Amino acid sequence: MGRIQELLRPFIPQPVLYEHFSKRFNKVDDLSFDELETKLSARYEEIFKRPLNWDAPSCYSEKLTVAKVYAASEDKTRDSDKVLVRDKVSKLIGDKYLIPVIGVYEHLADVKLKELPESFVIKCNHDSASVTLVKNKKELSASDWRKLVAKYDHFYLKRQFEKLSYEFHYAGISPKIVIEKYMGDAVQDYKFLCFSGTPRFCWVDSDRFATDHTRDIYDMEWKLQPFTRGDVPNSKTGQPKPDNFEEMVRLVDILCKGYDHVRTDMYDIDGHIYFGELTFSSGGGDSRIDPDEWDYKVGELWDFDNSKRSEVKSRCHKISDFVKNW
């Protein structure tokens, strides 16, 4: 946004402003897959300080980047949808592990605030980082609600991660607004990194939205691992093993079956386990593992099939060919 636009920004209606940003974020040149590889290679080298080997990816970050472009599938698309994946979770492990949903809507404007409970959570089903916690709706003014409606309906709902970060398994998800029950403040998130249908690591974040954000990564014996991810340091004290960890691992082992790689997120809320989400390209493939040698060690756990790359490139010359036929 230029200098004049910045000066005018306070006077631009929020829906118009968010429409501008959504179009900007979703804008993508109609690249060929060779051109896309060149573009992503430059970004990869900038972040990881080494070239990306598309022909024979070996470390975790390489495989994640290649997979997000070429290893999309209908199953991944379904399980990335925060609404549709609930059916899978219900069938495999049961409804009691699902956070209650208040409603699913086409637009936030369709929601009547007065009909919602005093506290709730707003999110989208097709993206990440679109979560709003409403702990007390009485503190929401009419203006606050209008701003939320503008943000969700004119920005979040219109973001397309297949264009924004080339995570093509997001293509085909019909964007929806999901309103969930607010589960309180005592929510601990456990992210399980799974390979070949088996959980191998669990990472725990502390003070995630603060300046002293830390991350501790454990194996399935709750042994602290000598690496971290995403330029987030280990904590100084470590994390206590949750009392229900073995049960959590059992459930994750069921949910991750059928995938060569998936991150399976679970919550522990006052001793009760809840399902979070399934994620196939954590961090969009841009998060470093430190120290770097562990990028290769973790990558060895991923039995990666790179044959899909040549298959996709033989069928689709350009990105648009792939997305519109997905």
Phi and psi in degrees as GROMACS dihedral restraints (atoms count N, CA, C in turn):
[ dihedral_restraints ]
;  ai    aj    ak    al  type     phi  dphi    fc
    3     4     5     6     1   -75.4    20    10
    4     5     6     7     1   177.0    20    10
    6     7     8     9     1   -60.5    20    10
    7     8     9    10     1   -45.0    20    10
    9    10    11    12     1   -64.7    20    10
   10    11    12    13     1   -40.9    20    10
   12    13    14    15     1   -63.6    20    10
   13    14    15    16     1   -38.1    20    10
   15    16    17    18     1   -62.5    20    10
   16    17    18    19     1   -40.5    20    10
   18    19    20    21     1   -66.8    20    10
   19    20    21    22     1   -34.1    20    10
   21    22    23    24     1   -83.6    20    10
   22    23    24    25     1   -14.3    20    10
   24    25    26    27     1   -52.7    20    10
   25    26    27    28     1   -43.6    20    10
   27    28    29    30     1   -61.8    20    10
   28    29    30    31     1   -19.2    20    10
   30    31    32    33     1  -101.2    20    10
   31    32    33    34     1    -2.8    20    10
   33    34    35    36     1   -86.1    20    10
   34    35    36    37     1   127.4    20    10
   36    37    38    39     1   -54.8    20    10
   37    38    39    40     1   138.1    20    10
   39    40    41    42     1   -57.1    20    10
   40    41    42    43     1   -42.2    20    10
   42    43    44    45     1   -56.6    20    10
   43    44    45    46     1   -39.9    20    10
   45    46    47    48     1   -66.0    20    10
   46    47    48    49     1   -42.7    20    10
   48    49    50    51     1   -62.1    20    10
   49    50    51    52     1   -45.5    20    10
   51    52    53    54     1   -68.1    20    10
   52    53    54    55     1   -34.1    20    10
   54    55    56    57     1   -61.2    20    10
   55    56    57    58     1   -40.7    20    10
   57    58    59    60     1   -60.1    20    10
   58    59    60    61     1   -47.4    20    10
   60    61    62    63     1   -67.1    20    10
   61    62    63    64     1   -39.3    20    10
   63    64    65    66     1   -65.4    20    10
   64    65    66    67     1   -40.0    20    10
   66    67    68    69     1   -66.1    20    10
   67    68    69    70     1   -37.5    20    10
   69    70    71    72     1   -66.1    20    10
   70    71    72    73     1   -44.1    20    10
   72    73    74    75     1   -70.4    20    10
   73    74    75    76     1   -32.4    20    10
   75    76    77    78     1   -86.7    20    10
   76    77    78    79     1    -6.6    20    10
   78    79    80    81     1   -68.6    20    10
   79    80    81    82     1   127.7    20    10
   81    82    83    84     1  -144.2    20    10
   82    83    84    85     1   134.9    20    10
   84    85    86    87     1   -66.6    20    10
   85    86    87    88     1   144.4    20    10
   87    88    89    90     1   -78.4    20    10
   88    89    90    91     1    78.0    20    10
   90    91    92    93     1   -80.2    20    10
   91    92    93    94     1   154.2    20    10
   93    94    95    96     1   -76.9    20    10
   94    95    96    97     1   164.6    20    10
   96    97    98    99     1   -67.0    20    10
   97    98    99   100     1   -30.5    20    10
   99   100   101   102     1   -64.8    20    10
  100   101   102   103     1   -41.7    20    10
  102   103   104   105     1   -66.7    20    10
  103   104   105   106     1   -37.8    20    10
  105   106   107   108     1   -64.5    20    10
  106   107   108   109     1   -40.4    20    10
  108   109   110   111     1   -60.9    20    10
  109   110   111   112     1   -40.5    20    10
  111   112   113   114     1   -62.6    20    10
  112   113   114   115     1   -43.9    20    10
  114   115   116   117     1   -64.1    20    10
  115   116   117   118     1   -46.5    20    10
  117   118   119   120     1   -70.9    20    10
  118   119   120   121     1   -31.1    20    10
  120   121   122   123     1   -63.2    20    10
  121   122   123   124     1   -40.8    20    10
  123   124   125   126     1   -64.4    20    10
  124   125   126   127     1   -41.7    20    10
  126   127   128   129     1   -66.8    20    10
  127   128   129   130     1   -41.7    20    10
  129   130   131   132     1   -61.0    20    10
  130   131   132   133     1   -45.9    20    10
  132   133   134   135     1   -66.0    20    10
  133   134   135   136     1   -33.4    20    10
  135   136   137   138     1   -64.8    20    10
  136   137   138   139     1   -38.7    20    10
  138   139   140   141     1   -82.5    20    10
  139   140   141   142     1   -46.5    20    10
  141   142   143   144     1  -100.4    20    10
  142   143   144   145     1    -6.3    20    10
  144   145   146   147     1    61.7    20    10
  145   146   147   148     1    32.6    20    10
  147   148   149   150     1  -157.9    20    10
  148   149   150   151     1   156.5    20    10
  150   151   152   153     1   -71.9    20    10
  151   152   153   154     1   154.3    20    10
  153   154   155   156     1   -94.3    20    10
  154   155   156   157     1   128.4    20    10
  156   157   158   159     1   -95.8    20    10
  157   158   159   160     1    97.5    20    10
  159   160   161   162     1   -70.6    20    10
  160   161   162   163     1   -31.1    20    10
  162   163   164   165     1   -75.0    20    10
  163   164   165   166     1   -36.5    20    10
  165   166   167   168     1  -142.9    20    10
  166   167   168   169     1    69.8    20    10
  168   169   170   171     1   -63.7    20    10
  169   170   171   172     1   137.8    20    10
  171   172   173   174     1  -122.6    20    10
  172   173   174   175     1   -41.1    20    10
  174   175   176   177     1   -85.7    20    10
  175   176   177   178     1   166.5    20    10
  177   178   179   180     1   -60.4    20    10
  178   179   180   181     1   -46.0    20    10
  180   181   182   183     1   -64.4    20    10
  181   182   183   184     1   -36.2    20    10
  183   184   185   186     1   -64.5    20    10
  184   185   186   187     1   -48.7    20    10
  186   187   188   189     1   -62.9    20    10
  187   188   189   190     1   -36.7    20    10
  189   190   191   192     1   -64.8    20    10
  190   191   192   193     1   -40.8    20    10
  192   193   194   195     1   -68.0    20    10
  193   194   195   196     1   -45.1    20    10
  195   196   197   198     1   -64.8    20    10
  196   197   198   199     1   -40.5    20    10
  198   199   200   201     1   -66.5    20    10
  199   200   201   202     1   -38.3    20    10
  201   202   203   204     1   -66.6    20    10
  202   203   204   205     1   -24.5    20    10
  204   205   206   207     1   -89.2    20    10
  205   206   207   208     1   -44.0    20    10
  207   208   209   210     1  -111.4    20    10
  208   209   210   211     1   -11.9    20    10
  210   211   212   213     1  -107.5    20    10
  211   212   213   214     1    26.9    20    10
  213   214   215   216     1   -66.0    20    10
  214   215   216   217     1   151.4    20    10
  216   217   218   219     1  -152.2    20    10
  217   218   219   220     1   163.5    20    10
  219   220   221   222     1   -62.8    20    10
  220   221   222   223     1   -36.9    20    10
  222   223   224   225     1   -64.0    20    10
  223   224   225   226     1   -42.6    20    10
  225   226   227   228     1   -65.0    20    10
  226   227   228   229     1   -39.8    20    10
  228   229   230   231     1   -62.6    20    10
  229   230   231   232     1   -46.2    20    10
  231   232   233   234     1   -61.4    20    10
  232   233   234   235     1   -44.2    20    10
  234   235   236   237     1   -79.9    20    10
  235   236   237   238     1   -12.5    20    10
  237   238   239   240     1   -83.8    20    10
  238   239   240   241     1   -16.6    20    10
  240   241   242   243     1   -79.2    20    10
  241   242   243   244     1   114.8    20    10
  243   244   245   246     1   -68.0    20    10
  244   245   246   247     1   -11.1    20    10
  246   247   248   249     1   -91.5    20    10
  247   248   249   250     1   -52.0    20    10
  249   250   251   252     1   -66.5    20    10
  250   251   252   253     1   -33.5    20    10
  252   253   254   255     1   -63.9    20    10
  253   254   255   256     1   -21.3    20    10
  255   256   257   258     1   -62.5    20    10
  256   257   258   259     1   -33.4    20    10
  258   259   260   261     1   -62.9    20    10
  259   260   261   262     1   -41.8    20    10
  261   262   263   264     1   -63.3    20    10
  262   263   264   265     1   -47.0    20    10
  264   265   266   267     1   -62.0    20    10
  265   266   267   268     1   -42.6    20    10
  267   268   269   270     1   -59.9    20    10
  268   269   270   271     1   -43.5    20    10
  270   271   272   273     1   -71.8    20    10
  271   272   273   274     1   -36.5    20    10
  273   274   275   276     1   -84.7    20    10
  274   275   276   277     1   -40.7    20    10
  276   277   278   279     1  -128.2    20    10
  277   278   279   280     1   -14.2    20    10
  279   280   281   282     1   112.3    20    10
  280   281   282   283     1   154.4    20    10
  282   283   284   285     1   -65.4    20    10
  283   284   285   286     1   -24.9    20    10
  285   286   287   288     1   -66.7    20    10
  286   287   288   289     1   -12.6    20    10
  288   289   290   291     1   -96.3    20    10
  289   290   291   292     1     5.2    20    10
  291   292   293   294     1  -101.1    20    10
  292   293   294   295     1   133.5    20    10
  294   295   296   297     1   -67.9    20    10
  295   296   297   298     1   129.6    20    10
  297   298   299   300     1   -57.5    20    10
  298   299   300   301     1   135.9    20    10
  300   301   302   303     1  -102.1    20    10
  301   302   303   304     1   130.6    20    10
  303   304   305   306     1   -81.4    20    10
  304   305   306   307     1   -37.8    20    10
  306   307   308   309     1  -176.2    20    10
  307   308   309   310     1   157.4    20    10
  309   310   311   312     1  -122.3    20    10
  310   311   312   313     1   131.5    20    10
  312   313   314   315     1  -135.1    20    10
  313   314   315   316     1   155.5    20    10
  315   316   317   318     1   -73.0    20    10
  316   317   318   319     1   -36.0    20    10
  318   319   320   321     1  -144.5    20    10
  319   320   321   322     1   152.0    20    10
  321   322   323   324     1   -68.0    20    10
  322   323   324   325     1   -26.1    20    10
  324   325   326   327     1   -62.8    20    10
  325   326   327   328     1   -21.0    20    10
  327   328   329   330     1   -75.5    20    10
  328   329   330   331     1   -13.6    20    10
  330   331   332   333     1   -88.0    20    10
  331   332   333   334     1   132.6    20    10
  333   334   335   336     1   -95.2    20    10
  334   335   336   337     1   111.4    20    10
  336   337   338   339     1   -56.4    20    10
  337   338   339   340     1   -38.0    20    10
  339   340   341   342     1   -65.9    20    10
  340   341   342   343     1   -20.1    20    10
  342   343   344   345     1   -90.7    20    10
  343   344   345   346     1    -4.8    20    10
  345   346   347   348     1   -86.8    20    10
  346   347   348   349     1   154.8    20    10
  348   349   350   351     1   -66.5    20    10
  349   350   351   352     1   175.0    20    10
  351   352   353   354     1   -63.7    20    10
  352   353   354   355     1   -31.4    20    10
  354   355   356   357     1  -132.3    20    10
  355   356   357   358     1   147.0    20    10
  357   358   359   360     1  -168.1    20    10
  358   359   360   361     1   172.5    20    10
  360   361   362   363     1  -125.0    20    10
  361   362   363   364     1   134.2    20    10
  363   364   365   366     1  -109.1    20    10
  364   365   366   367     1   135.8    20    10
  366   367   368   369     1  -153.8    20    10
  367   368   369   370     1   169.7    20    10
  369   370   371   372     1  -103.0    20    10
  370   371   372   373     1   158.2    20    10
  372   373   374   375     1   -90.5    20    10
  373   374   375   376     1    -9.4    20    10
  375   376   377   378     1  -119.4    20    10
  376   377   378   379     1     8.2    20    10
  378   379   380   381     1  -144.9    20    10
  379   380   381   382     1  -161.2    20    10
  381   382   383   384     1  -137.9    20    10
  382   383   384   385     1   161.0    20    10
  384   385   386   387     1    62.4    20    10
  385   386   387   388     1    35.9    20    10
  387   388   389   390     1  -119.6    20    10
  388   389   390   391     1    32.7    20    10
  390   391   392   393     1   -94.2    20    10
  391   392   393   394     1   132.9    20    10
  393   394   395   396     1  -124.8    20    10
  394   395   396   397     1   123.7    20    10
  396   397   398   399     1   -94.0    20    10
  397   398   399   400     1   122.5    20    10
  399   400   401   402     1  -110.5    20    10
  400   401   402   403     1   102.9    20    10
  402   403   404   405     1   -84.8    20    10
  403   404   405   406     1   -25.5    20    10
  405   406   407   408     1  -152.8    20    10
  406   407   408   409     1   103.8    20    10
  408   409   410   411     1   -67.6    20    10
  409   410   411   412     1   -16.5    20    10
  411   412   413   414     1   -65.6    20    10
  412   413   414   415     1   -21.4    20    10
  414   415   416   417     1   -84.4    20    10
  415   416   417   418     1    -4.6    20    10
  417   418   419   420     1   -89.2    20    10
  418   419   420   421     1   117.8    20    10
  420   421   422   423     1   -80.4    20    10
  421   422   423   424     1   168.5    20    10
  423   424   425   426     1   -59.6    20    10
  424   425   426   427     1   -37.0    20    10
  426   427   428   429     1   -66.1    20    10
  427   428   429   430     1   -42.1    20    10
  429   430   431   432     1   -59.2    20    10
  430   431   432   433     1   -44.0    20    10
  432   433   434   435     1   -65.3    20    10
  433   434   435   436     1   -41.8    20    10
  435   436   437   438     1   -61.3    20    10
  436   437   438   439     1   -37.2    20    10
  438   439   440   441     1   -66.4    20    10
  439   440   441   442     1   -40.3    20    10
  441   442   443   444     1   -63.8    20    10
  442   443   444   445     1   -43.5    20    10
  444   445   446   447     1   -59.6    20    10
  445   446   447   448     1   -44.1    20    10
  447   448   449   450     1   -62.8    20    10
  448   449   450   451     1   -43.6    20    10
  450   451   452   453     1   -64.3    20    10
  451   452   453   454     1   -45.2    20    10
  453   454   455   456     1   -74.0    20    10
  454   455   456   457     1   -47.2    20    10
  456   457   458   459     1   -76.2    20    10
  457   458   459   460     1   -27.0    20    10
  459   460   461   462     1  -111.3    20    10
  460   461   462   463     1    -1.9    20    10
  462   463   464   465     1  -133.4    20    10
  463   464   465   466     1   -68.2    20    10
  465   466   467   468     1   -56.4    20    10
  466   467   468   469     1   -47.4    20    10
  468   469   470   471     1   -64.9    20    10
  469   470   471   472     1   -21.8    20    10
  471   472   473   474     1   -99.2    20    10
  472   473   474   475     1    -3.8    20    10
  474   475   476   477     1   -70.1    20    10
  475   476   477   478     1   138.8    20    10
  477   478   479   480     1  -125.9    20    10
  478   479   480   481     1   105.3    20    10
  480   481   482   483     1   -68.9    20    10
  481   482   483   484     1   -20.0    20    10
  483   484   485   486     1   -68.4    20    10
  484   485   486   487     1   -22.0    20    10
  486   487   488   489     1  -100.1    20    10
  487   488   489   490     1   -36.2    20    10
  489   490   491   492     1   -70.3    20    10
  490   491   492   493     1   -43.8    20    10
  492   493   494   495     1  -133.4    20    10
  493   494   495   496     1    13.0    20    10
  495   496   497   498     1    60.0    20    10
  496   497   498   499     1    33.8    20    10
  498   499   500   501     1   -93.5    20    10
  499   500   501   502     1    90.0    20    10
  501   502   503   504     1   -73.7    20    10
  502   503   504   505     1   -12.1    20    10
  504   505   506   507     1   -70.9    20    10
  505   506   507   508     1   -11.9    20    10
  507   508   509   510     1   -80.0    20    10
  508   509   510   511     1   -17.0    20    10
  510   511   512   513     1   -64.1    20    10
  511   512   513   514     1   136.6    20    10
  513   514   515   516     1    97.3    20    10
  514   515   516   517     1    -9.4    20    10
  516   517   518   519     1   -79.7    20    10
  517   518   519   520     1   127.9    20    10
  519   520   521   522     1   -82.2    20    10
  520   521   522   523     1   113.2    20    10
  522   523   524   525     1   -62.2    20    10
  523   524   525   526     1   136.2    20    10
  525   526   527   528     1  -139.9    20    10
  526   527   528   529     1   158.7    20    10
  528   529   530   531     1   -95.1    20    10
  529   530   531   532     1   130.5    20    10
  531   532   533   534     1  -117.4    20    10
  532   533   534   535     1   127.9    20    10
  534   535   536   537     1  -114.8    20    10
  535   536   537   538     1   120.6    20    10
  537   538   539   540     1  -111.6    20    10
  538   539   540   541     1   163.1    20    10
  540   541   542   543     1   -65.2    20    10
  541   542   543   544     1   136.4    20    10
  543   544   545   546     1   -78.0    20    10
  544   545   546   547     1   123.9    20    10
  546   547   548   549     1   -97.5    20    10
  547   548   549   550     1     8.7    20    10
  549   550   551   552     1    96.1    20    10
  550   551   552   553     1  -178.2    20    10
  552   553   554   555     1   -89.5    20    10
  553   554   555   556     1   -20.6    20    10
  555   556   557   558     1   -85.7    20    10
  556   557   558   559     1    59.8    20    10
  558   559   560   561     1  -110.2    20    10
  559   560   561   562     1   118.0    20    10
  561   562   563   564     1  -108.9    20    10
  562   563   564   565     1   128.4    20    10
  564   565   566   567     1   -99.2    20    10
  565   566   567   568     1   129.9    20    10
  567   568   569   570     1  -121.8    20    10
  568   569   570   571     1   119.7    20    10
  570   571   572   573     1  -106.6    20    10
  571   572   573   574     1   117.9    20    10
  573   574   575   576     1  -102.1    20    10
  574   575   576   577     1   123.2    20    10
  576   577   578   579     1   -92.1    20    10
  577   578   579   580     1   118.5    20    10
  579   580   581   582     1  -117.7    20    10
  580   581   582   583     1   141.2    20    10
  582   583   584   585     1  -132.6    20    10
  583   584   585   586     1   135.9    20    10
  585   586   587   588     1    50.4    20    10
  586   587   588   589     1    41.6    20    10
  588   589   590   591     1    74.0    20    10
  589   590   591   592     1    20.5    20    10
  591   592   593   594     1  -135.6    20    10
  592   593   594   595     1   127.0    20    10
  594   595   596   597     1   -68.3    20    10
  595   596   597   598     1   132.9    20    10
  597   598   599   600     1  -119.2    20    10
  598   599   600   601     1   -34.5    20    10
  600   601   602   603     1  -135.4    20    10
  601   602   603   604     1   154.9    20    10
  603   604   605   606     1  -134.1    20    10
  604   605   606   607     1   124.4    20    10
  606   607   608   609     1  -112.6    20    10
  607   608   609   610     1   146.3    20    10
  609   610   611   612     1  -126.1    20    10
  610   611   612   613     1   123.5    20    10
  612   613   614   615     1   -97.5    20    10
  613   614   615   616     1   143.3    20    10
  615   616   617   618     1  -125.6    20    10
  616   617   618   619     1   140.5    20    10
  618   619   620   621     1    50.9    20    10
  619   620   621   622     1    49.0    20    10
  621   622   623   624     1   -59.3    20    10
  622   623   624   625     1   -34.1    20    10
  624   625   626   627     1  -104.9    20    10
  625   626   627   628     1    21.7    20    10
  627   628   629   630     1  -115.4    20    10
  628   629   630   631     1   173.2    20    10
  630   631   632   633     1   -73.7    20    10
  631   632   633   634     1   -20.6    20    10
  633   634   635   636     1  -103.4    20    10
  634   635   636   637     1    38.7    20    10
  636   637   638   639     1   -58.1    20    10
  637   638   639   640     1   128.8    20    10
  639   640   641   642     1  -128.0    20    10
  640   641   642   643     1   161.0    20    10
  642   643   644   645     1  -143.2    20    10
  643   644   645   646     1   128.0    20    10
  645   646   647   648     1  -118.0    20    10
  646   647   648   649     1   131.8    20    10
  648   649   650   651     1  -114.8    20    10
  649   650   651   652     1   130.3    20    10
  651   652   653   654     1  -122.3    20    10
  652   653   654   655     1   156.0    20    10
  654   655   656   657     1   -87.8    20    10
  655   656   657   658     1  -173.4    20    10
  657   658   659   660     1   -76.7    20    10
  658   659   660   661     1    -4.0    20    10
  660   661   662   663     1  -100.0    20    10
  661   662   663   664     1     9.8    20    10
  663   664   665   666     1    58.9    20    10
  664   665   666   667     1    41.0    20    10
  666   667   668   669     1   -98.4    20    10
  667   668   669   670     1   125.0    20    10
  669   670   671   672     1   -62.5    20    10
  670   671   672   673     1   131.0    20    10
  672   673   674   675     1   -90.9    20    10
  673   674   675   676     1   150.5    20    10
  675   676   677   678     1   -85.0    20    10
  676   677   678   679     1    34.8    20    10
  678   679   680   681     1  -147.8    20    10
  679   680   681   682     1   162.0    20    10
  681   682   683   684     1  -137.7    20    10
  682   683   684   685     1   175.1    20    10
  684   685   686   687     1  -139.0    20    10
  685   686   687   688     1   144.2    20    10
  687   688   689   690     1    82.7    20    10
  688   689   690   691     1    26.3    20    10
  690   691   692   693     1    56.2    20    10
  691   692   693   694     1    32.1    20    10
  693   694   695   696     1  -110.6    20    10
  694   695   696   697     1   124.7    20    10
  696   697   698   699     1   -75.6    20    10
  697   698   699   700     1   161.0    20    10
  699   700   701   702     1   -66.7    20    10
  700   701   702   703     1   154.5    20    10
  702   703   704   705     1   -75.9    20    10
  703   704   705   706     1   165.8    20    10
  705   706   707   708     1   -84.7    20    10
  706   707   708   709     1   -20.4    20    10
  708   709   710   711     1  -109.4    20    10
  709   710   711   712     1   -14.9    20    10
  711   712   713   714     1    77.5    20    10
  712   713   714   715     1   179.3    20    10
  714   715   716   717     1  -120.3    20    10
  715   716   717   718     1   139.7    20    10
  717   718   719   720     1   -70.7    20    10
  718   719   720   721     1   141.7    20    10
  720   721   722   723     1   -68.2    20    10
  721   722   723   724     1   126.6    20    10
  723   724   725   726     1   -66.7    20    10
  724   725   726   727     1   147.7    20    10
  726   727   728   729     1   -61.3    20    10
  727   728   729   730     1   -29.6    20    10
  729   730   731   732     1  -101.7    20    10
  730   731   732   733     1    24.3    20    10
  732   733   734   735     1   -61.0    20    10
  733   734   735   736     1   -44.7    20    10
  735   736   737   738     1   -61.0    20    10
  736   737   738   739     1   -39.3    20    10
  738   739   740   741     1   -66.9    20    10
  739   740   741   742     1   -38.1    20    10
  741   742   743   744     1   -60.8    20    10
  742   743   744   745     1   -45.9    20    10
  744   745   746   747     1   -61.1    20    10
  745   746   747   748     1   -41.0    20    10
  747   748   749   750     1   -60.2    20    10
  748   749   750   751     1   -43.4    20    10
  750   751   752   753     1   -68.6    20    10
  751   752   753   754     1   -42.3    20    10
  753   754   755   756     1   -61.7    20    10
  754   755   756   757     1   -40.1    20    10
  756   757   758   759     1   -58.8    20    10
  757   758   759   760     1   -34.2    20    10
  759   760   761   762     1   -73.5    20    10
  760   761   762   763     1   -44.7    20    10
  762   763   764   765     1   -72.5    20    10
  763   764   765   766     1   -27.6    20    10
  765   766   767   768     1   -90.2    20    10
  766   767   768   769     1    -2.1    20    10
  768   769   770   771     1   -61.6    20    10
  769   770   771   772     1   142.6    20    10
  771   772   773   774     1    93.9    20    10
  772   773   774   775     1    -3.7    20    10
  774   775   776   777     1  -120.6    20    10
  775   776   777   778     1   137.8    20    10
  777   778   779   780     1   -73.5    20    10
  778   779   780   781     1   -22.3    20    10
  780   781   782   783     1  -158.4    20    10
  781   782   783   784     1   132.0    20    10
  783   784   785   786     1  -163.1    20    10
  784   785   786   787     1   146.1    20    10
  786   787   788   789     1   -99.0    20    10
  787   788   789   790     1   125.2    20    10
  789   790   791   792     1  -112.8    20    10
  790   791   792   793     1   116.5    20    10
  792   793   794   795     1  -100.2    20    10
  793   794   795   796     1   135.0    20    10
  795   796   797   798     1  -129.9    20    10
  796   797   798   799     1   154.7    20    10
  798   799   800   801     1  -115.9    20    10
  799   800   801   802     1   145.1    20    10
  801   802   803   804     1  -113.1    20    10
  802   803   804   805     1   113.7    20    10
  804   805   806   807     1  -122.0    20    10
  805   806   807   808     1   103.8    20    10
  807   808   809   810     1    54.1    20    10
  808   809   810   811     1    41.0    20    10
  810   811   812   813     1    86.5    20    10
  811   812   813   814     1    -5.0    20    10
  813   814   815   816     1  -102.4    20    10
  814   815   816   817     1   136.1    20    10
  816   817   818   819     1   -90.0    20    10
  817   818   819   820     1   134.4    20    10
  819   820   821   822     1  -130.5    20    10
  820   821   822   823     1   147.6    20    10
  822   823   824   825     1   -75.6    20    10
  823   824   825   826     1   140.6    20    10
  825   826   827   828     1  -101.6    20    10
  826   827   828   829     1   -75.3    20    10
  828   829   830   831     1  -166.3    20    10
  829   830   831   832     1   167.6    20    10
  831   832   833   834     1  -109.4    20    10
  832   833   834   835     1   130.8    20    10
  834   835   836   837     1  -128.3    20    10
  835   836   837   838     1   129.9    20    10
  837   838   839   840     1  -106.5    20    10
  838   839   840   841     1   -12.4    20    10
  840   841   842   843     1  -141.6    20    10
  841   842   843   844     1    67.4    20    10
  843   844   845   846     1   -54.3    20    10
  844   845   846   847     1   127.7    20    10
  846   847   848   849     1    70.4    20    10
  847   848   849   850     1    12.7    20    10
  849   850   851   852     1    67.1    20    10
  850   851   852   853     1    11.6    20    10
  852   853   854   855     1    85.0    20    10
  853   854   855   856     1     5.0    20    10
  855   856   857   858     1  -103.3    20    10
  856   857   858   859     1     6.7    20    10
  858   859   860   861     1   -94.5    20    10
  859   860   861   862     1   128.9    20    10
  861   862   863   864     1   -77.4    20    10
  862   863   864   865     1   147.0    20    10
  864   865   866   867     1  -102.0    20    10
  865   866   867   868     1   131.0    20    10
  867   868   869   870     1  -126.0    20    10
  868   869   870   871     1   127.1    20    10
  870   871   872   873     1   -73.4    20    10
  871   872   873   874     1   159.9    20    10
  873   874   875   876     1   -60.8    20    10
  874   875   876   877     1   -29.5    20    10
  876   877   878   879     1   -60.7    20    10
  877   878   879   880     1   -26.1    20    10
  879   880   881   882     1   -77.9    20    10
  880   881   882   883     1   -17.1    20    10
  882   883   884   885     1   -61.5    20    10
  883   884   885   886     1   -38.4    20    10
  885   886   887   888     1   -76.7    20    10
  886   887   888   889     1   -40.1    20    10
  888   889   890   891     1   -64.4    20    10
  889   890   891   892     1   -42.1    20    10
  891   892   893   894     1   -67.9    20    10
  892   893   894   895     1   -38.0    20    10
  894   895   896   897     1   -60.9    20    10
  895   896   897   898     1   -30.8    20    10
  897   898   899   900     1   -63.9    20    10
  898   899   900   901     1   -22.6    20    10
  900   901   902   903     1   -77.6    20    10
  901   902   903   904     1   -16.1    20    10
  903   904   905   906     1   -94.6    20    10
  904   905   906   907     1   108.0    20    10
  906   907   908   909     1   -79.6    20    10
  907   908   909   910     1    84.1    20    10
  909   910   911   912     1   -90.5    20    10
  910   911   912   913     1   129.1    20    10
  912   913   914   915     1   -98.9    20    10
  913   914   915   916     1   106.9    20    10
  915   916   917   918     1   -91.7    20    10
  916   917   918   919     1     6.6    20    10
  918   919   920   921     1   -68.2    20    10
  919   920   921   922     1   -22.6    20    10
  921   922   923   924     1   -66.1    20    10
  922   923   924   925     1   -23.8    20    10
  924   925   926   927     1   -62.8    20    10
  925   926   927   928     1   -51.5    20    10
  927   928   929   930     1   -66.8    20    10
  928   929   930   931     1   -32.0    20    10
  930   931   932   933     1   -65.5    20    10
  931   932   933   934     1   -46.1    20    10
  933   934   935   936     1   -65.6    20    10
  934   935   936   937     1   -43.5    20    10
  936   937   938   939     1   -67.5    20    10
  937   938   939   940     1   -26.7    20    10
  939   940   941   942     1   -76.5    20    10
  940   941   942   943     1   -27.6    20    10
  942   943   944   945     1   -89.7    20    10
  943   944   945   946     1   -34.4    20    10
  945   946   947   948     1  -129.3    20    10
  946   947   948   949     1   119.3    20    10
  948   949   950   951     1   -78.0    20    10
  949   950   951   952     1   -41.3    20    10
  951   952   953   954     1  -118.3    20    10
  952   953   954   955     1   162.6    20    10
  954   955   956   957     1   -57.3    20    10
  955   956   957   958     1   -43.6    20    10
  957   958   959   960     1   -59.7    20    10
  958   959   960   961     1   -33.9    20    10
  960   961   962   963     1   -62.6    20    10
  961   962   963   964     1   -41.0    20    10
  963   964   965   966     1   -70.7    20    10
  964   965   966   967     1   -47.1    20    10
  966   967   968   969     1   -66.3    20    10
  967   968   969   970     1   -44.0    20    10
  969   970   971   972     1   -72.4    20    10
  970   971   972   973     1   -20.6    20    10
  972   973   974   975     1   -98.8    20    10
  973   974   975   976     1     3.9    20    10
